[in-house]
Amino acid sequence: HRGSETITATMDGLVDHADSVGNAGRYGEGDVQWMTAGGGIVHSEMFPLVYADRPNPLRFFQIWLNLPAKSKMVKPSFAMFWSDDVPVWNSDDGKASITIWAGDYFTKGHVQNNSPPPDSWAADSDNDVAILHIIMRPGGKITVPKATKSGVNRTMYLIEGHKNGAKVDGKIINKKVSLIMDSSKDVSIELSSSSTDNDVGKTTEFLLLQGKPIGEPVAQRGPFVMNTRSEIRDAFMDYQRTSFGGWQWPRDDMIFPQDKGRFALVDGKEMRPPMKSSNGEYEKDEL
């Protein structure tokens, strides 16, 4: 990659990461990895079969976020946000929940430990970037507030449970769609407590993406996202010449030992998810 970021937000299962600048990790079960490619990085993503006695399901989103011209050639970086660092809002009746992978929505009362990396377009609150995973249960009702800034693009995707008859602003949506929203207005989402459809009783899920446009030309070829075609040519030439740092790992499809557990190796330091101490408080585990 060059010139963009990848935000890998997991729901179920595990992902093994290794890259050309020496960072690595195994993450999943609600963890979020935020990788700023900047001037160039090679990475592998594999899906370890850690359980021999049961299925190894995997559900995640990988969202590509463009970088502005001034940040396209920054030093590559890697941030790991363990599931306990990712805010989750729950309605009082338990019939709706929202995971805030990025943004300042539904975070009142939460300590946000998943702030975007400093070079990200999302790091500036004026750009109003938000990534929300919305889960509705039968009888649930929520209102997603309007964008906090003007000129924000907002799109919402119905990703699961399209036969449940969810209503968006009073209109029943019964197929998997992407909805271009008016970000200057609140949007209501409601799931009936009763239905004759086959999926009754199951959840309905949405993915909401929003942010101010960068407002610059986009030239893209494969994993390279730049501003001009000449910059794309430079990216290919630089990759052929340098491999963006080379590959220090023993195999291209790097998979870590089955019993390794979740970890993040960043700038030579290995970290693990927080562990609960005897008093119930979380402690960071660094090796």
C-alpha positions as CSV (number, residue, x, y, z in Angstrom):
1,H,0.0,0.0,0.0
2,R,0.9,3.6,-0.5
3,G,-1.0,6.8,0.2
4,S,-3.9,5.5,2.3
5,E,-4.8,3.7,5.5
6,T,-6.5,0.4,6.3
7,I,-8.8,0.1,9.2
8,T,-9.5,-3.5,10.0
9,A,-12.4,-3.9,12.4
10,T,-13.1,-7.4,13.6
11,M,-16.3,-8.9,15.0
12,D,-15.5,-12.7,15.2
13,G,-12.4,-14.8,14.6
14,L,-8.7,-13.9,14.3
15,V,-6.3,-12.3,11.9
16,D,-2.5,-12.7,11.7
17,H,-0.7,-9.5,10.5
18,A,2.9,-9.1,9.4
19,D,4.5,-6.2,7.5
20,S,7.6,-5.0,5.8
21,V,8.6,-2.5,8.6
22,G,8.7,-5.3,11.2
23,N,5.3,-4.9,12.9
24,A,3.1,-7.9,13.5
25,G,0.1,-9.1,15.5
26,R,-2.7,-11.5,16.0
27,Y,-6.0,-9.8,16.7
28,G,-9.8,-10.3,16.5
29,E,-12.9,-10.7,18.6
30,G,-13.6,-7.0,18.5
31,D,-10.1,-5.6,18.2
32,V,-9.3,-2.9,15.6
33,Q,-6.1,-2.5,13.7
34,W,-5.3,0.9,12.1
35,M,-2.5,0.9,9.6
36,T,-1.2,4.0,8.0
37,A,0.6,3.0,4.8
38,G,2.0,6.4,4.1
39,G,5.0,6.2,1.9
40,G,4.8,2.5,1.5
41,I,4.3,-0.8,3.3
42,V,3.8,-4.5,2.4
43,H,1.6,-6.5,4.7
44,S,0.1,-10.0,4.8
45,E,-3.2,-10.9,6.4
46,M,-3.8,-14.5,7.2
47,F,-6.6,-16.3,9.1
48,P,-5.2,-18.8,11.5
49,L,-7.1,-22.0,12.3
50,V,-6.5,-21.9,16.0
51,Y,-9.2,-24.4,16.9
52,A,-9.0,-28.0,15.8
53,D,-12.2,-29.2,17.6
54,R,-14.6,-26.5,16.3
55,P,-15.1,-24.1,13.4
56,N,-12.9,-21.0,13.0
57,P,-15.4,-18.4,11.8
58,L,-14.2,-14.9,10.7
59,R,-16.2,-11.6,10.4
60,F,-14.5,-8.3,9.8
61,F,-14.5,-5.1,7.8
62,Q,-11.4,-3.6,6.2
63,I,-12.1,0.0,5.3
64,W,-9.6,2.0,3.2
65,L,-9.3,5.6,4.2
66,N,-7.6,8.0,1.9
67,L,-4.7,10.3,3.1
68,P,-4.5,13.9,2.0
69,A,-1.5,14.9,-0.2
70,K,0.5,16.3,2.7
71,S,0.3,12.9,4.5
72,K,0.7,10.4,1.6
73,M,4.4,9.9,2.1
74,V,4.6,9.9,5.9
75,K,6.4,7.1,7.7
76,P,4.2,4.0,7.9
77,S,2.6,3.3,11.3
78,F,0.6,0.7,13.0
79,A,-1.9,1.0,15.9
80,M,-3.7,-1.8,17.7
81,F,-6.9,-1.0,19.6
82,W,-7.9,-4.0,21.8
83,S,-11.6,-4.7,22.1
84,D,-11.7,-3.1,25.5
85,D,-10.5,0.1,24.0
86,V,-13.3,0.3,21.5
87,P,-16.4,2.2,22.8
88,V,-19.7,0.3,22.6
89,W,-23.0,2.1,23.2
90,N,-26.0,0.1,24.3
91,S,-29.6,1.3,24.5
92,D,-31.3,1.3,27.9
93,D,-33.6,-1.6,26.8
94,G,-30.8,-3.6,25.4
95,K,-32.4,-3.7,21.9
96,A,-29.7,-1.7,20.1
97,S,-26.0,-1.4,20.3
98,I,-23.4,0.6,18.4
99,T,-19.7,-0.1,18.2
100,I,-17.7,3.1,17.5
101,W,-14.7,2.1,15.4
102,A,-14.1,5.8,14.7
103,G,-15.8,9.1,15.5
104,D,-17.3,11.0,18.4
105,Y,-20.9,9.7,18.2
106,F,-22.5,7.8,21.0
107,T,-19.4,8.1,23.1
108,K,-20.7,10.2,26.0
109,G,-19.6,8.5,29.2
110,H,-16.9,6.5,27.4
111,V,-13.2,7.1,27.7
112,Q,-12.0,6.9,24.1
113,N,-8.8,5.0,23.8
114,N,-9.1,4.4,20.0
115,S,-8.1,7.9,18.7
116,P,-7.0,7.8,15.1
117,P,-3.2,8.0,14.3
118,P,-1.9,11.6,14.1
119,D,-1.4,11.6,10.3
120,S,-4.9,10.3,9.6
121,W,-7.6,12.4,7.9
122,A,-9.8,11.1,10.8
123,A,-7.5,12.7,13.4
124,D,-8.8,16.2,12.7
125,S,-12.3,16.4,14.3
126,D,-13.2,19.1,11.7
127,N,-13.3,16.3,9.1
128,D,-16.0,14.5,11.2
129,V,-15.0,11.0,10.2
130,A,-17.1,8.2,11.7
131,I,-17.3,4.4,11.3
132,L,-20.2,2.9,13.2
133,H,-21.3,-0.7,13.4
134,I,-25.0,-0.7,14.3
135,I,-26.9,-3.8,15.6
136,M,-30.6,-3.7,16.0
137,R,-32.7,-6.4,17.8
138,P,-36.4,-6.9,17.5
139,G,-38.2,-3.9,19.1
140,G,-35.1,-1.7,18.9
141,K,-35.2,2.0,18.0
142,I,-32.4,4.5,17.7
143,T,-31.7,7.9,16.3
144,V,-28.4,8.6,14.7
145,P,-27.7,12.3,15.1
146,K,-26.9,14.6,12.3
147,A,-23.2,15.2,11.4
148,T,-21.5,17.7,13.7
149,K,-20.0,19.5,10.7
150,S,-21.4,20.7,7.4
151,G,-20.4,19.2,4.0
152,V,-20.0,15.7,5.4
153,N,-20.7,12.7,3.2
154,R,-22.7,9.9,5.0
155,T,-23.5,6.4,3.6
156,M,-25.2,3.6,5.5
157,Y,-25.1,-0.1,4.4
158,L,-27.6,-2.7,5.5
159,I,-25.2,-5.7,5.9
160,E,-27.2,-8.4,7.8
161,G,-30.8,-9.2,8.4
162,H,-32.3,-7.5,5.4
163,K,-35.5,-9.7,5.6
164,N,-36.3,-8.4,9.1
165,G,-38.2,-5.3,7.8
166,A,-36.0,-2.6,9.4
167,K,-37.3,0.9,9.0
168,V,-34.9,3.8,8.1
169,D,-36.6,7.1,8.5
170,G,-40.0,5.3,8.4
171,K,-39.2,3.4,5.1
172,I,-39.0,-0.4,5.2
173,I,-35.7,-1.6,3.8
174,N,-35.9,-5.3,2.8
175,K,-32.7,-5.8,0.8
176,K,-29.0,-5.3,1.2
177,V,-28.4,-1.7,0.1
178,S,-26.2,1.3,0.5
179,L,-28.1,4.4,1.5
180,I,-26.8,7.8,0.7
181,M,-27.9,9.9,3.7
182,D,-28.4,13.6,4.2
183,S,-25.9,14.2,6.9
184,S,-27.5,17.5,8.0
185,K,-30.5,15.5,9.4
186,D,-31.0,12.9,12.1
187,V,-31.8,9.5,10.9
188,S,-34.1,7.0,12.7
189,I,-33.7,3.3,12.6
190,E,-36.3,0.9,13.9
191,L,-36.8,-2.9,13.9
192,S,-40.3,-4.3,14.5
193,S,-40.8,-6.6,17.5
194,S,-42.9,-8.9,15.3
195,S,-42.5,-10.1,11.7
196,T,-43.7,-12.9,9.4
197,D,-40.3,-13.1,7.6
198,N,-38.0,-16.0,8.0
199,D,-35.4,-14.0,9.9
200,V,-37.7,-12.9,12.7
201,G,-35.9,-12.8,16.0
202,K,-32.5,-12.2,14.4
203,T,-30.5,-9.0,14.5
204,T,-30.3,-6.5,11.7
205,E,-26.9,-4.8,11.2
206,F,-25.8,-1.6,9.5
207,L,-22.4,-0.1,8.7
208,L,-22.3,3.7,8.7
209,L,-19.4,5.6,7.1
210,Q,-19.0,9.3,7.0
211,G,-16.5,12.1,6.6
212,K,-15.7,15.4,4.9
213,P,-14.3,14.9,1.4
214,I,-10.6,15.6,1.1
215,G,-11.3,17.5,-2.0
216,E,-8.1,16.5,-4.0
217,P,-7.7,14.5,-7.2
218,V,-7.5,10.8,-6.7
219,A,-5.4,8.4,-8.8
220,Q,-5.6,4.8,-7.8
221,R,-4.1,1.6,-9.1
222,G,-4.5,-1.6,-6.9
223,P,-3.2,-0.8,-3.4
224,F,-1.7,2.6,-4.4
225,V,-3.8,5.7,-3.8
226,M,-2.2,8.9,-4.9
227,N,-3.1,12.3,-6.5
228,T,-1.6,11.9,-10.0
229,R,-0.8,9.2,-12.5
230,S,2.8,10.1,-12.3
231,E,2.8,9.4,-8.5
232,I,1.3,6.0,-9.2
233,R,4.1,5.2,-11.6
234,D,6.6,6.4,-9.0
235,A,4.9,4.0,-6.5
236,F,5.4,1.0,-8.7
237,M,9.0,1.9,-9.4
238,D,9.7,2.5,-5.7
239,Y,8.1,-0.8,-4.8
240,Q,10.1,-2.7,-7.5
241,R,13.3,-1.0,-6.2
242,T,12.9,-1.2,-2.4
243,S,10.0,-3.6,-1.7
244,F,9.0,-0.9,0.8
245,G,11.5,-2.2,3.3
246,G,11.8,-5.8,2.3
247,W,10.4,-8.9,4.0
248,Q,12.0,-10.2,7.2
249,W,9.5,-13.0,7.9
250,P,10.2,-16.7,7.2
251,R,7.2,-17.1,4.9
252,D,5.1,-14.8,2.7
253,D,1.8,-16.0,4.2
254,M,2.9,-15.5,7.8
255,I,0.9,-17.4,10.4
256,F,2.0,-17.4,14.0
257,P,2.0,-20.5,16.3
258,Q,-1.5,-21.9,17.0
259,D,-1.2,-21.2,20.7
260,K,0.4,-17.7,20.4
261,G,-2.8,-15.8,21.5
262,R,-3.6,-12.2,20.6
263,F,-0.6,-9.9,20.5
264,A,0.8,-6.8,18.8
265,L,4.4,-6.3,17.9
266,V,4.9,-2.6,17.3
267,D,8.4,-0.9,17.0
268,G,10.0,-3.9,18.5
269,K,7.8,-4.1,21.6
270,E,5.3,-6.9,22.0
271,M,2.0,-6.1,23.8
272,R,-1.0,-8.1,24.6
273,P,-4.6,-7.3,25.5
274,P,-5.3,-6.0,29.0
275,M,-5.8,-8.6,31.7
276,K,-8.1,-8.2,34.7
277,S,-6.3,-8.0,38.0
278,S,-7.6,-9.4,41.3
279,N,-9.5,-6.1,42.0
280,G,-11.3,-6.3,38.6
281,E,-9.2,-3.5,37.0
282,Y,-7.6,-3.9,33.7
283,E,-3.8,-4.0,33.4
284,K,-1.9,-3.7,30.2
285,D,0.3,-6.7,29.5
286,E,3.6,-5.8,27.8
287,L,6.4,-8.4,27.1
